[in-house]
Each structure stands twice: as structure tokens, then as C-alpha cells.
Amino acid sequence: MKKVIVYTMKGCRHCDDMKKMLSKSKIKFTSRDIDKYQKEYDLFVQATDSEFLPAFMLITLEEGNKTSNIQLMVPDEDFDDLDEALIKVKRYLN
């Protein structure tokens, strides 16, 4: 099973647009507000060396919910715009 987590923050227009694009594409995702999940997001920033949003954690879970793969995606490094981010998420899910 593959899982999409999107890190966002209130008032971020790009974050809101990304969530709308994911929903319109019927992609199931979990939205994580960086203020509510600050410790988790801090670890994400430490791993990616980027605080840009929206950012993604793509997780593949095997039987027993064991994680077999984690991909981290951040703007300006892994994608240039929201359309490219959506394409990469769709590619990951297929």
C-alpha cells in the first residue's frame, strides 16, 4: 500500500492549491499542518534541508505495516511547480 503525506501550513496558497489538485485527481492523502506536527516536520526539514512547502512524504507499506520505502519531495529541488509535483505523485502511486 502506498501512502501520500503532504506537509502544509495555514495561509499557504500553494499548499491549498496542491490539496485541491490532489483531491480533484482523486488521490487519497493525509495533510499534516506543520504547526500541529512540528516535531515530525522538524525531522523532515533536517532530512531534506528544506523548509519549502508544500512538501511530500511518500511511503510504501508492506504486510504488517512495515515500511519498505520512503521518498521525500520538496519544492525547487524535486519539483519546480505544483503540476510537476502532481505528476510525480501520480507516477509514484502507479
Buried (B, 14 or more C-beta within 10 A) or exposed (E): EBBBBBBBBEEBEBBEEBBEBBEEEEBEBEBBBBEEBEEBBEEBBEEBEBBEBBBBBBBBEEEEEEEEEEBBBBBEEBBEEBEEBBEBBEEBEE
